[in-house]
């Protein structure tokens, strides 16, 4: 019987991170806004600032996270980050003041810099020479699956036992399940298990550092394509953030709340399918991945703009737009790898992923202001423009990669 490559155990660990930790922290945040605010007498908007602090401190942490994950053990860093996230949830179950939730947002932001933005692509790059795209897609899809399941669990707990119990249960789930899995099963490099990365053609195990090829960090940050990819990451996540306005737009054009929820569900279906699909596409051709990510996104927004014709048009548009949303966590890291290689991947991608966090933080509030001041249609047209520019940048970056010697 053929032995399973240990890289797939790493995939399981990282899927579990996205499914459990990111699913609880990010995908389930919204269900607490109203019950916590009403119980403690906060404005919902002021309470939601804790998520903005989450994005902000992820961005600040990413400025040095890449260097840390290269210098120290990723297994230890991710295990400690998981413990911090779990303990933060437990603490939130006892909070009474707004500033306490803001501190929780800061702690979530620091831990998610490693758990959400950097750990997954960095470790999978070390463990897989082939099938990297599909592995990133499968792991990334975990957050959407976890979001669906844990929103149902959280809603039940809040209704039956209150929001404090829900926070406590969420924290205990991370501490009892995710943290031990990472501590016991995750490994930094294939050489830690005396094996080669999956898909390697070499015949002997070598250290992770010795087998890496690509551009050095100091050289990469002096190239124009590096800043192009920073802009790519910013624009992609800014466009993806339009997701939260899709239900409101759908209601504005003609649909009921229930019908709008079908469109929102179509977006999330597109995100989940898109993450796995884009992973497989990128394993064959990164250029095709860029074209599908941005092309499907543009087509999806176009159908949303025509959504008043029929509900099915909006549903189809939501599904296709979901692929662009998926591209933030799948296409971006794979594009960076294609252009710069693996040698300094963690440090390079940590800088690029800062733009993802900034794009989310800026666009989350910015789109709402523009929608109120102008219209929902205007921000959708703007999102199409962002995706078009992103596609052009992606094509240019891949062309640069062919013309340069890494």
FENFEN-V745460 format. One record per residue. N is the residue number from 1. PHI is phi in whole degrees, 0 to 359 (NA if undefined). NEAR is the number of other C-alpha atoms within 12 Angstrom. D_LAST is the distance of its C-alpha to the last C-alpha in whole Angstrom. Layout:
<<N PHI NEAR D_LAST> <N PHI NEAR D_LAST>>
//
This chain:
<<1 NA 3 40> <2 288 4 36> <3 285 9 35> <4 291 12 33> <5 296 21 29> <6 295 28 29> <7 303 38 26> <8 286 29 29> <9 291 29 31> <10 296 41 28> <11 301 43 28> <12 301 29 32> <13 299 41 31> <14 286 47 29> <15 300 37 31> <16 296 39 34> <17 301 51 32> <18 291 41 32> <19 295 37 35> <20 269 45 37> <21 286 52 36> <22 293 43 34> <23 301 39 37> <24 283 47 40> <25 288 47 38> <26 263 34 37> <27 286 30 38> <28 253 32 42> <29 301 34 42> <30 296 26 44> <31 290 31 47> <32 267 38 48> <33 305 27 48> <34 289 23 52> <35 296 27 53> <36 292 34 52> <37 296 24 53> <38 293 16 56> <39 290 20 57> <40 261 22 56> <41 79 17 57> <42 264 21 53> <43 287 17 52> <44 301 22 50> <45 299 19 47> <46 292 22 48> <47 296 33 47> <48 293 30 44> <49 299 28 42> <50 298 33 41> <51 285 37 39> <52 295 33 38> <53 294 32 37> <54 303 35 35> <55 298 40 33> <56 299 32 33> <57 282 32 33> <58 296 38 30> <59 299 39 28> <60 296 28 29> <61 292 33 28> <62 296 38 25> <63 295 29 24> <64 234 26 24> <65 296 41 24> <66 299 36 20> <67 294 25 21> <68 296 25 24> <69 287 37 23> <70 278 32 20> <71 274 18 23> <72 247 15 26> <73 287 25 27> <74 296 37 26> <75 300 35 29> <76 292 27 31> <77 299 32 30> <78 291 46 30> <79 295 36 34> <80 294 28 35> <81 296 36 33> <82 296 49 35> <83 297 34 38> <84 298 33 38> <85 297 46 38> <86 295 39 41> <87 295 30 43> <88 296 37 43> <89 300 38 44> <90 301 27 47> <91 296 27 48> <92 299 35 48> <93 293 29 50> <94 248 23 53> <95 287 25 51> <96 228 19 54> <97 250 20 52> <98 297 25 50> <99 296 19 48> <100 293 21 48> <101 293 35 46> <102 296 28 43> <103 297 26 43> <104 298 38 42> <105 300 35 39> <106 296 30 38> <107 294 37 37> <108 299 42 36> <109 299 39 33> <110 297 37 32> <111 290 40 32> <112 286 49 31> <113 303 42 28> <114 272 52 27> <115 286 51 29> <116 262 50 28> <117 274 47 25> <118 248 48 22> <119 300 52 24> <120 299 49 24> <121 295 48 20> <122 295 46 19> <123 291 43 21> <124 293 47 21> <125 298 44 17> <126 287 46 18> <127 264 40 21> <128 230 36 20> <129 267 30 17> <130 235 24 19> <131 61 30 22> <132 297 43 20> <133 299 41 21> <134 293 34 25> <135 292 41 25> <136 298 50 23> <137 296 44 26> <138 296 40 29> <139 296 43 28> <140 297 51 28> <141 295 46 31> <142 303 39 33> <143 294 37 34> <144 290 43 36> <145 296 32 38> <146 298 32 39> <147 300 34 39> <148 297 27 42> <149 290 20 44> <150 281 34 44> <151 295 29 45> <152 295 20 48> <153 297 26 48> <154 298 35 48> <155 299 28 51> <156 295 19 53> <157 297 23 53> <158 296 29 53> <159 294 18 56> <160 271 13 58> <161 232 18 57> <162 101 23 56> <163 291 34 52> <164 295 28 53> <165 295 28 53> <166 298 36 50> <167 300 39 48> <168 298 30 49> <169 296 31 48> <170 301 40 45> <171 296 33 44> <172 294 29 46> <173 301 32 44> <174 293 37 41> <175 291 30 42> <176 274 22 44> <177 256 25 41> <178 290 39 38> <179 300 35 38> <180 296 26 39> <181 300 31 37> <182 294 37 34> <183 295 27 35> <184 269 18 36> <185 252 27 34> <186 290 38 30> <187 226 36 28> <188 284 39 25> <189 226 36 23> <190 304 34 24> <191 296 23 24> <192 296 22 27> <193 255 22 29> <194 70 19 28> <195 229 28 26> <196 265 29 22> <197 300 37 21> <198 299 30 22> <199 89 19 21> <200 287 23 19> <201 267 14 20> <202 288 13 20> <203 250 12 24> <204 222 14 24> <205 284 21 23> <206 228 21 21> <207 290 20 20> <208 301 30 18> <209 290 22 16> <210 287 16 16> <211 264 26 14> <212 280 27 11> <213 235 23 8> <214 145 27 5> <215 274 29 5> <216 290 24 9> <217 303 27 12> <218 299 16 13> <219 284 19 10> <220 301 33 10> <221 288 24 14> <222 262 14 14> <223 265 22 12> <224 295 18 15> <225 292 30 13> <226 300 39 14> <227 288 25 17> <228 295 32 17> <229 288 46 17> <230 299 36 19> <231 294 32 22> <232 304 42 21> <233 297 46 22> <234 297 36 25> <235 292 44 26> <236 298 52 26> <237 287 42 28> <238 298 39 30> <239 293 49 31> <240 297 49 31> <241 295 37 34> <242 300 47 36> <243 310 45 37> <244 290 32 40> <245 261 36 41> <246 299 45 42> <247 299 31 45> <248 295 27 47> <249 298 37 46> <250 298 39 47> <251 291 25 50> <252 293 22 51> <253 284 25 50> <254 175 20 53> <255 266 25 52> <256 283 18 54> <257 300 18 52> <258 296 16 52> <259 294 27 51> <260 297 32 48> <261 293 26 47> <262 295 27 47> <263 294 41 44> <264 298 35 42> <265 294 30 42> <266 296 33 41> <267 299 41 38> <268 293 38 37> <269 296 31 38> <270 298 35 35> <271 297 41 33> <272 294 38 33> <273 295 32 33> <274 296 44 30> <275 298 43 28> <276 289 34 29> <277 297 34 28> <278 294 49 25> <279 300 43 24> <280 295 28 25> <281 296 30 23> <282 292 37 20> <283 297 29 20> <284 263 19 20> <285 197 22 19> <286 294 35 17> <287 301 31 18> <288 298 26 22> <289 298 41 22> <290 298 43 21> <291 294 32 24> <292 291 38 26> <293 303 48 26> <294 282 46 26> <295 294 32 29> <296 297 36 31> <297 297 47 31> <298 296 38 32> <299 297 33 35> <300 296 42 36> <301 295 46 37> <302 301 30 38> <303 291 31 41> <304 298 47 41> <305 293 35 43> <306 262 26 45> <307 298 31 46> <308 295 25 49> <309 295 17 50> <310 195 21 50> <311 302 29 49> <312 297 22 47> <313 295 25 45> <314 294 39 44> <315 296 38 43> <316 297 33 41> <317 297 41 39> <318 298 48 39> <319 299 38 37> <320 292 42 35> <321 298 51 34> <322 302 51 33> <323 293 49 30> <324 292 55 29> <325 301 51 30> <326 299 49 28> <327 296 55 25> <328 299 52 25> <329 268 48 24> <330 249 50 23> <331 293 51 21> <332 300 53 19> <333 296 50 18> <334 288 48 16> <335 293 52 15> <336 300 48 13> <337 297 42 12> <338 298 39 11> <339 279 42 9> <340 252 39 7> <341 77 32 8> <342 258 38 10> <343 306 31 10> <344 239 37 12> <345 303 44 13> <346 300 44 16> <347 290 39 16> <348 294 47 14> <349 291 50 16> <350 298 44 19> <351 288 39 19> <352 296 45 19> <353 290 52 21> <354 303 42 24> <355 293 38 24> <356 297 42 25> <357 296 45 28> <358 295 34 29> <359 301 34 29> <360 294 36 31> <361 294 34 33> <362 290 27 34> <363 289 34 34> <364 304 29 37> <365 271 24 39> <366 296 23 38> <367 298 33 39> <368 297 27 42> <369 297 17 43> <370 294 22 42> <371 296 25 44> <372 291 17 47> <373 281 13 47> <374 240 16 46> <375 185 21 46> <376 294 31 44> <377 298 32 43> <378 297 22 41> <379 289 34 39> <380 291 40 38> <381 299 29 37> <382 297 31 35> <383 299 39 33> <384 299 34 33> <385 296 25 31> <386 300 34 29> <387 292 44 28> <388 297 30 28> <389 297 28 25> <390 300 41 23> <391 299 39 23> <392 297 26 22> <393 297 35 19> <394 299 44 18> <395 296 30 18> <396 296 24 16> <397 296 34 13> <398 291 32 13> <399 293 19 13> <400 300 24 11> <401 298 28 8> <402 289 15 9> <403 275 12 10> <404 257 16 6> <405 257 16 4> <406 256 22 0>>
//
